[in-house]
Amino acid sequence: MTGFFRDGCCRTGRGDVGVHVVCARMTEGFLEWSKSRGNDLTTPRPEFEFPGLQPGDRWCLCAARWKEALDAGQAPPVVLESTHESAVEFLDLDDLRAHAH
């Protein structure tokens, strides 16, 4: 289950230093890039009840991670209707719209 609170929603709150507000559809390219940056999202981690992600899965990304991917030309598509409105406090709305799925 995605989201900082593992409730399926890309919202943030106390303790969410990563600000997991961008709902993105995983791509093979993004998953490989993320792994190369030290954030392996494909390997299951049963101890955290994390099944691992595959291309096509939706996941709530940290705003800063999505921006880093954007700057590297690896930003995954954004699901705008599931991205929290607070994302625009950290990201340019035009960038989000340009990557809307």
Secondary structure, 3 states (H helix, E strand, C coil): CCCCCCCCCECCCCCCCCCEEEEEECCHHHHHHHHHCCCCCCCCEHHHCECCCCCCCEEEEEHHHHHHHHHCCCCCCECHHHECHHHHHCCCHHHHHHCEC
